[in-house]
Amino acid sequence: MTYQANCNIQFSEILDRLNIVVPPRGRQRTTEHCEKWTLHKALSILHSHNMISFPISIKKSEKPDYWIEMSGKTYGVELTEIIHPDYARVQTLPEAQNDKSVLDPSLFKWGTETRSTEELRQIAAQDELTGEPWIGDNVEREFVQSIVDTVVAKRKKLTAHYKRAEVDVLLIYHNQSTPALDFTQGLEYTKQKLVSCWGQGFNVVAVIKYEQLFVFTESSATIF
């Protein structure tokens, strides 16, 4: 599948086609649903800030997930989601479908060890919050660590198996549930921690969090 646009009107039509409803976890949600939603969100934000130029061609591919040509330059865009695997799993359990179920995000902080299915069932059956709260700047530091861990893991795949573009982009949907994030602090912390990740890896790391798009390069860090 290839989308092409030579002007803002045609590009708006592409955004409309990518703007899909993603089913809940465990209810026929597919990777394609998530990829389209994530790409739509990022492109919509960039378009609203006049960051899209024409002509543009967007092609679905594999390794990377999308191949984009814009104004004569190629962009290989790999998409991924940040969420603790157990938090994704627990949402699909029968116990979590009970109206009284309270899924406590603080029990699934980034780096928490994997639990058994039985342990997850017990958590899903709870009807109140029981985990430890976030203290100080722990929300921002967890945000940063989750991004760095993801970049490092994806960089290994990029250098070993992926078709390389002039600009290699890792686009992340940050779906790890936490209290409110201090955007400015999160931006600065992430910029500092990514210093060691540049070189032969991705040229751009973009992160969707809430309605914000964080964009990191070796020389810049911006929130759109």
ZAMARGU-4260 file (C-alpha; in steps of 0.2 Angstrom, whole numbers, plus 5000, padded with zeros to 4 digits):
<rodrens>
0) 5000/5000/5000 | 5007/5017/4995 | 5000/5034/4999 | 5005/5049/4988 | 5002/5068/4990
5) 5008/5083/4980 | 4998/5096/4991 | 4990/5099/5008 | 4973/5094/5001 | 4979/5077/4996
10) 4989/5075/5012 | 4974/5078/5022 | 4965/5064/5012 | 4980/5052/5017 | 4977/5057/5036
15) 4959/5053/5034 | 4963/5036/5028 | 4975/5033/5042 | 4963/5039/5055 | 4956/5023/5061
20) 4948/5017/5077 | 4959/5004/5086 | 4950/4990/5095 | 4954/4986/5113 | 4967/4974/5118
25) 4961/4956/5116 | 4947/4961/5104 | 4954/4959/5087 | 4967/4972/5088 | 4981/4970/5076
30) 4998/4977/5073 | 4992/4986/5058 | 4979/4995/5068 | 4992/5001/5080 | 5004/5006/5066
35) 4991/5016/5057 | 4986/5025/5072 | 5003/5029/5078 | 5008/5035/5060 | 4993/5046/5059
40) 4996/5054/5076 | 5014/5058/5072 | 5010/5065/5054 | 4995/5075/5060 | 5006/5084/5073
45) 5020/5087/5060 | 5008/5093/5047 | 5000/5105/5060 | 5018/5113/5062 | 5021/5114/5044
50) 5034/5100/5044 | 5028/5091/5029 | 5034/5095/5012 | 5029/5089/4995 | 5029/5078/4985
55) 5028/5064/4998 | 5026/5046/4996 | 5022/5034/5011 | 5024/5015/5008 | 5020/5001/5020
60) 5035/4989/5021 | 5044/4978/5032 | 5060/4981/5042 | 5057/4996/5043 | 5038/4997/5044
65) 5036/5012/5033 | 5046/5019/5019 | 5044/5038/5016 | 5050/5049/5002 | 5048/5067/5005
70) 5056/5081/4994 | 5069/5069/4987 | 5075/5062/5004 | 5071/5044/5010 | 5065/5040/5028
75) 5064/5023/5035 | 5051/5023/5049 | 5051/5009/5062 | 5036/5009/5074 | 5035/5002/5091
80) 5025/5004/5107 | 5032/5006/5125 | 5021/4997/5138 | 5026/4984/5151 | 5021/4967/5144
85) 5012/4962/5159 | 5001/4978/5159 | 4996/4974/5141 | 4993/4956/5146 | 4983/4959/5162
90) 4971/4970/5152 | 4965/4955/5142 | 4961/4944/5157 | 4943/4940/5161 | 4945/4947/5178
95) 4950/4964/5171 | 4933/4965/5162 | 4924/4966/5179 | 4917/4983/5182 | 4925/4983/5199
100) 4942/4979/5193 | 4956/4992/5196 | 4972/4989/5186 | 4985/4998/5196 | 4998/5006/5184
105) 5011/5007/5199 | 5012/4988/5200 | 5019/4988/5182 | 5032/5001/5183 | 5046/5000/5169
110) 5058/4987/5174 | 5047/4977/5185 | 5050/4958/5184 | 5037/4948/5174 | 5023/4940/5184
115) 5015/4923/5181 | 4997/4922/5174 | 4990/4918/5191 | 4998/4933/5199 | 4991/4944/5185
120) 4974/4936/5188 | 4975/4941/5206 | 4980/4959/5202 | 4966/4960/5189 | 4953/4955/5202
125) 4958/4969/5214 | 4946/4983/5217 | 4958/4996/5224 | 4975/5004/5222 | 4989/4994/5231
130) 5005/4999/5223 | 5019/5011/5228 | 5017/5029/5222 | 5029/5038/5211 | 5041/5050/5221
135) 5050/5065/5216 | 5056/5064/5197 | 5053/5046/5196 | 5040/5048/5183 | 5052/5057/5171
140) 5066/5045/5175 | 5055/5030/5171 | 5050/5039/5155 | 5068/5041/5150 | 5073/5023/5154
145) 5059/5015/5144 | 5064/5026/5129 | 5083/5022/5130 | 5080/5003/5133 | 5068/5003/5118
150) 5080/5013/5107 | 5095/5001/5111 | 5085/4985/5108 | 5078/4992/5091 | 5095/4999/5086
155) 5102/4981/5086 | 5089/4975/5074 | 5091/4991/5063 | 5110/4988/5061 | 5108/4969/5058
160) 5092/4967/5047 | 5084/4983/5041 | 5085/4992/5025 | 5093/5009/5028 | 5087/5025/5023
165) 5095/5042/5022 | 5086/5046/5038 | 5082/5031/5049 | 5067/5035/5061 | 5061/5026/5077
170) 5043/5031/5080 | 5037/5026/5098 | 5020/5027/5105 | 5023/5029/5123 | 5009/5019/5131
175) 5016/5016/5148 | 5004/5022/5161 | 5011/5034/5173 | 5005/5050/5183 | 5007/5067/5174
180) 5024/5069/5165 | 5034/5085/5166 | 5037/5088/5148 | 5051/5100/5149 | 5060/5089/5162
185) 5056/5073/5152 | 5063/5081/5136 | 5080/5086/5144 | 5082/5070/5154 | 5079/5060/5138
190) 5091/5071/5127 | 5105/5068/5140 | 5102/5049/5141 | 5102/5047/5122 | 5119/5054/5119
195) 5127/5037/5119 | 5114/5030/5107 | 5118/5040/5091 | 5131/5035/5078 | 5127/5020/5068
200) 5109/5019/5074 | 5093/5029/5071 | 5095/5047/5066 | 5078/5052/5073 | 5069/5046/5089
205) 5051/5052/5090 | 5040/5048/5105 | 5021/5051/5106 | 5015/5054/5124 | 4998/5060/5126
210) 4995/5074/5113 | 5014/5078/5112 | 5027/5073/5100 | 5045/5073/5107 | 5058/5073/5093
215) 5076/5069/5096 | 5091/5070/5085 | 5110/5070/5089 | 5109/5089/5089 | 5092/5094/5095
220) 5077/5090/5106 | 5060/5097/5102 | 5042/5095/5108 | 5028/5098/5095
</rodrens>
